[in-house]
Amino acid sequence: MNLWFRLIWLLLTRPFQPKLKPPFEASILPFRVWPHDLDTSLHMNNARYWGLMDLGRTDLMLRSGLWRAVLRHGWVPVVNCGTIRFRREVRLFRALRLETRLLCWSEGWVVIQHRVLADGRDGSEIVAAVALVRAALYDRKGRAYVPAERLFAEMGVTAQSPEPSPEVAAFLAAEEALRQAGGSTGQTPAEPVPE
């Protein structure tokens, strides 16, 4: 339930923040770890990271202006795959920042990086977790993913995707290998379609 409160907070406060210039300017959201964020080890639950990252992508969409096209066309955000690496635990009442940025894209998807950041005792920046997500917007009427070129056109941007970094290329290759293998069932997988 607390993610609903955080979502409402986001929707109420972000319109007053400066607009992000797509495609490479990062969203940065402040959070604090509350008791309902903890697991039995008394640090932030692994699933909570993914929930906060949903909010990071929402902020990116709101502050880039893409939300207008999403509402106008009835597009649905879809996360196709993701990977995360936990580097430091985040304990109760710790202040943190979630940095969300677009790294690269292809015809029907984008790769987004999320970094969970905190301040160390000496004032240095600590990276608590890093995640890569491949996401898209799905057009239910057209029954297809919206081309990245159209997404940028809706925001009034013309941009070429940078070449994927080695870690992004490895992430995409691992996802392709899983897709080809059909997961653990041995069946040919279908592309994910929202409910």
C-alpha positions, -999 to 999 in steps of 0.1 A, spaced: 0 0 0 28 24 8 38 25 -29 4 40 -36 12 69 -12 46 73 -28 29 73 -63 4 100 -51 33 120 -37 50 117 -70 20 128 -90 14 158 -67 50 171 -65 66 163 -98 47 188 -120 65 215 -100 99 201 -108 119 212 -139 111 194 -171 136 168 -181 153 171 -215 150 137 -232 166 114 -239 196 115 -216 188 137 -186 183 116 -154 154 116 -130 165 117 -94 139 109 -67 146 111 -29 133 83 -6 137 72 29 136 36 41 106 31 64 97 1 86 72 -13 59 101 -14 34 121 -39 55 125 -77 52 133 -101 80 170 -92 78 159 -56 87 172 -40 55 152 -29 25 133 -58 8 146 -68 -26 112 -64 -41 109 -28 -28 138 -18 -51 118 -29 -81 87 -10 -68 107 22 -63 122 18 -98 87 18 -112 83 52 -97 116 63 -113 103 53 -147 70 71 -140 89 103 -131 110 100 -163 77 98 -183 60 126 -164 89 151 -166 99 144 -202 63 151 -213 58 116 -227 28 110 -204 6 132 -226 11 109 -256 6 78 -233 -28 91 -222 -38 104 -256 -31 71 -274 -38 47 -245 -3 32 -246 7 8 -217 41 7 -202 56 -28 -202 88 -40 -186 101 -68 -208 131 -79 -187 154 -66 -159 184 -75 -139 197 -60 -107 229 -62 -87 228 -54 -50 260 -39 -37 252 -25 -3 223 -30 21 201 -1 29 188 0 65 159 16 83 155 54 80 184 57 55 179 84 30 186 74 -6 182 87 -41 170 68 -71 186 78 -104 168 67 -135 182 73 -170 177 61 -205 209 45 -219 200 33 -254 171 20 -276 162 0 -306 131 -2 -328 105 -11 -301 122 -9 -268 145 12 -246 171 2 -220 169 21 -187 194 22 -159 184 26 -122 209 34 -95 201 35 -58 224 60 -42 232 69 -6 257 92 11 286 75 30 298 87 64 326 106 47 302 123 23 311 101 -7 284 86 -29 276 49 -23 259 29 -50 236 5 -31 221 -12 -62 222 -10 -100 195 -23 -123 190 -25 -161 155 -27 -175 143 -32 -210 110 -15 -214 85 -4 -241 52 12 -246 25 -11 -260 -2 2 -283 -33 -20 -275 -52 -6 -305 -24 -14 -329 -14 -46 -310 23 -36 -313 51 -19 -295 54 18 -302 86 25 -322 112 44 -302 114 70 -330 77 78 -325 82 81 -287 109 107 -293 88 125 -320 60 128 -294 84 146 -272 98 168 -300 132 151 -300 153 136 -327 181 115 -314 202 85 -324 207 57 -299 243 54 -285 259 20 -290 251 -3 -260 279 -4 -234 295 -38 -228 272 -44 -197 241 -35 -217 251 -57 -246 257 -86 -221 223 -79 -205 205 -79 -239 224 -111 -250 214 -129 -218 177 -119 -224 179 -131 -260 194 -164 -249 166 -169 -223 140 -160 -250 155 -185 -275 156 -212 -248 119 -206 -239 126 -202 -202 126 -235 -183 97 -250 -202 115 -257 -235 86 -240 -253 89 -212 -277 81 -180 -257 56 -154 -268 63 -117 -266 49 -103 -234 16 -85 -239 -1 -65 -211 -33 -79 -196 
